[in-house]
Amino acid sequence: MKLEKLYTKALAGERIAPDEALTLYEQAPVAELCWIADTLRRRRTDPEVVTWQIDRNVNITNVCLSGCKFCNFHCRPDQPEKAFVTSLEEYDTKIAETLRLGGDQLLLQGGLHPKLDIRYYEELFRTLKSRYPQLRLHALGAPEVAHIARISHLSYRETLERLHAAGLDSLPGAGAEILCDEVRRRISPGKPTVAQWCEVMREAHRMDLPTSATMMYGHVETPAQRIEHLLRIRDLQDECPAGHYGFIAFIPWIFCSTGTQLEKEGIRSHFSPLEYLRLIATSRIVLDNIRNIQASWLTVGKATAQIALHAGANDFGSIMIEEHVVSSAGACNTFDAEGIQQAIREAGFTPRLRDQLYRYRTL
């Protein structure tokens, strides 16, 4: 009876309380949870359309101080034989291919490099924008912004304002992992705290700088901590000034453990399609103030991502012309533009190419 009352509450558009969110997540049958989430998706987004994107994930550097135990890609500053910083010539090659394939954006991410301060990123962004003014820069993440601010002796607001003036168009949700300090201390001891991650995003929202939110689940966290993460995202979105973008989308993905330090410590990824669908559906129900929920085909595969489109997700993400971080930990799924559109059609929807702001595009 309690579940039926929660179903009625969710379908009526009433806000789900924290204890109710955990009850739904842990106790509701998957089929019922997915039906409710799909009903809400059809109300909040175009019911016949699933969006997708063409962009490229370019790593600015692999040098990182954070020591994340789930990342095989990074290297320490004292490993010069492994370290790199992407050159302008390499950017030119990568951008030329991206534009040729119809892409309109670079997802620029790097590590917490001890020597790359605000001046480096300002020069990089200005140079790229001067050469390719049509290209959007979806760049850095809250941990990187916090790190740049610290080593540049700036506030988060000053850092974001200078990055935005130099060409930053939007901020990805990278580095959220699980927004619980107990979890973060175990898996990413050098990353900024939950409060710091949230404060960077809060300042971005005040500036009307579009952002996304993410979750990497399936490692050391509990179900209650997953719900805590969703609620922190929802609370932050509530704080966003009226008329500002805030979090445009939420993207959860499964932890991939192959070769990671966490795997060496006995923590391995155990992917369950049903658990992923449960999380997608709960996200749609709990995040009543975020319009777009993305199915992460890169980590869960085509079939599960297609089913997620009937469980609350309305976006299929990007073809990701280039991606190294998650792939280095075992993710091996790929799509080209034709393949991603065909997958969306197979799931029963009309594919629509979009930009980062979820505006429709044409090739």
QUIKA-V200579 format. One record per residue. OMEGA is omega as a letter, one per 20 degrees, with the letter a starting at -180 (NA if undefined). NEAR is the number of other ideal C-beta (glycine too) atoms within 10 Angstrom. D_LAST is the distance of its C-alpha to the last C-alpha in Angstrom with 2 decimals. Layout:
omega near d_last
OMEGA NEAR D_LAST
OMEGA NEAR D_LAST
This chain:
omega near d_last
a 5 50.23
r 10 48.77
a 15 45.38
r 9 45.42
r 10 46.08
r 21 43.16
r 18 40.89
a 11 42.12
a 16 41.62
a 24 38.02
r 14 37.15
r 7 38.90
r 10 36.56
a 12 39.44
r 13 39.01
a 22 39.99
a 13 42.71
a 14 42.75
r 10 45.40
r 20 43.68
r 24 40.37
r 21 42.26
r 16 44.07
a 26 40.92
a 22 39.35
a 12 42.48
a 11 44.05
r 20 41.68
a 10 40.95
a 14 37.37
r 11 36.68
r 14 37.99
a 26 36.18
r 23 32.83
r 17 33.56
a 22 34.30
r 27 31.20
r 19 29.01
r 17 30.83
r 20 30.14
a 24 26.43
r 13 26.21
a 10 28.03
a 17 26.10
r 20 22.48
a 14 20.72
a 12 22.71
a 10 20.30
r 15 17.11
a 26 16.43
r 25 13.79
a 21 12.29
r 23 10.82
r 23 9.96
a 23 12.85
r 22 15.94
a 21 19.54
r 21 21.70
a 19 25.43
r 22 27.13
r 19 30.46
r 21 32.25
a 23 35.50
a 24 36.41
a 15 39.62
r 18 38.78
a 15 40.13
a 25 37.93
r 19 39.46
a 22 36.24
r 20 34.41
a 20 34.89
a 16 32.50
r 22 34.55
a 17 37.61
r 13 40.49
a 14 41.19
r 7 44.22
a 11 42.19
a 10 41.16
r 5 40.75
a 10 37.77
r 17 36.34
r 13 33.32
a 16 31.42
a 16 28.01
r 9 28.41
r 12 26.34
r 8 25.96
r 12 24.53
a 19 22.07
a 13 20.97
a 11 20.40
a 17 18.56
r 18 16.28
r 11 15.54
r 13 14.48
r 21 12.40
r 15 10.43
r 8 10.31
r 15 8.89
r 14 5.97
a 22 8.75
a 17 10.08
r 22 13.55
r 25 16.76
a 25 19.17
r 24 22.32
r 23 25.50
r 22 28.87
r 27 32.45
a 25 35.32
a 21 36.25
a 12 39.70
a 10 39.06
a 21 35.54
a 18 36.35
a 19 34.63
r 12 34.96
a 16 33.03
r 25 30.01
a 17 30.21
r 12 30.23
a 21 27.36
r 22 25.06
r 13 26.09
a 14 25.57
a 21 22.05
r 17 21.12
r 9 22.93
a 12 21.09
a 18 17.55
a 8 17.75
a 8 14.05
r 19 14.49
r 20 15.82
r 23 18.97
b 23 19.71
r 28 23.01
r 27 26.48
a 26 28.16
r 27 31.37
r 26 33.67
r 29 32.26
r 29 32.56
r 21 36.10
r 28 36.99
r 24 35.76
a 24 37.73
a 15 40.81
r 15 41.00
r 18 40.14
r 9 42.75
r 17 40.41
r 12 39.81
a 20 36.60
r 16 35.87
a 14 36.54
a 24 34.37
r 23 31.35
a 16 31.91
r 19 32.06
r 24 28.99
r 18 27.02
a 11 28.41
r 20 27.35
r 21 23.66
a 24 23.49
a 19 20.92
a 21 21.77
r 28 24.22
a 24 23.68
a 20 26.49
r 20 27.62
r 26 31.34
a 27 32.27
r 24 33.39
a 26 36.06
r 24 37.22
a 19 40.87
r 11 42.96
r 12 45.09
a 21 42.11
r 22 40.68
a 11 44.07
a 17 44.02
a 24 40.54
a 20 39.45
a 11 42.68
a 14 41.31
r 25 38.45
a 24 38.98
r 14 40.65
a 20 39.19
r 10 40.49
r 19 38.80
a 25 35.39
a 19 35.74
r 19 36.96
a 25 33.98
r 29 31.64
r 19 34.04
r 21 33.93
a 27 30.13
r 21 30.19
r 15 32.87
a 16 30.72
r 13 27.77
a 20 25.77
r 21 23.33
r 24 24.31
r 24 23.96
a 27 26.92
r 21 27.56
r 23 30.43
a 25 31.54
r 20 34.17
r 24 36.50
a 23 38.85
a 17 41.95
r 23 41.11
r 13 42.71
r 15 41.19
r 15 42.77
r 15 41.02
r 25 37.62
r 23 38.46
r 20 39.74
a 25 36.36
a 26 34.58
r 18 37.20
r 19 36.84
r 25 33.11
r 22 33.97
r 11 36.75
r 21 34.59
r 19 32.07
a 11 35.09
a 12 36.05
r 19 32.76
a 11 33.57
r 5 32.61
r 7 29.32
a 13 28.06
a 18 25.13
r 25 27.27
a 25 25.94
a 18 22.50
r 23 22.60
a 27 25.17
r 22 24.58
r 27 27.65
a 22 27.95
r 25 30.90
r 26 32.94
a 26 32.81
a 23 36.22
r 14 36.37
a 12 38.45
r 23 38.47
r 15 41.61
r 21 41.49
r 20 41.70
r 10 44.69
r 13 46.25
a 6 45.90
a 19 42.84
r 14 40.37
r 20 37.25
a 11 37.97
r 15 34.81
r 13 35.47
a 16 32.67
r 12 34.92
r 16 35.44
r 25 31.72
r 24 31.26
a 23 34.28
r 26 32.77
a 30 29.40
r 30 31.36
r 28 33.83
r 28 31.14
a 28 29.70
a 26 33.27
a 26 34.52
a 23 31.55
a 17 31.84
r 15 30.42
a 21 27.10
a 16 24.40
r 20 22.06
a 26 23.44
r 25 21.43
a 30 22.38
a 26 22.77
a 26 22.07
a 23 22.74
a 24 26.41
r 24 27.15
a 16 25.26
a 19 23.11
a 13 25.88
r 21 27.20
r 27 23.85
r 21 23.19
r 19 26.63
r 29 26.00
r 22 23.45
a 18 26.65
r 27 28.63
a 29 27.02
r 31 23.67
a 25 20.53
a 26 17.95
r 28 17.24
a 21 16.44
r 24 14.29
r 24 14.02
a 20 16.10
r 20 15.62
r 15 19.17
a 19 21.96
a 13 25.69
r 20 27.84
r 24 27.64
a 20 27.22
r 17 30.46
r 20 32.27
r 16 31.33
a 21 27.85
r 11 26.40
a 15 23.57
r 14 20.18
r 20 16.78
a 12 13.76
a 17 10.37
a 9 11.93
a 12 15.17
r 25 14.35
r 19 12.83
r 14 15.93
r 22 18.18
r 23 17.15
r 12 17.78
r 11 21.03
r 20 22.10
a 11 21.88
r 20 18.90
r 12 15.60
r 18 12.74
r 19 10.56
a 18 8.10
r 21 10.10
a 18 11.37
a 22 15.01
r 11 16.49
r 17 14.98
a 10 13.18
r 11 10.31
r 13 6.78
r 6 3.79
NA 8 0.00
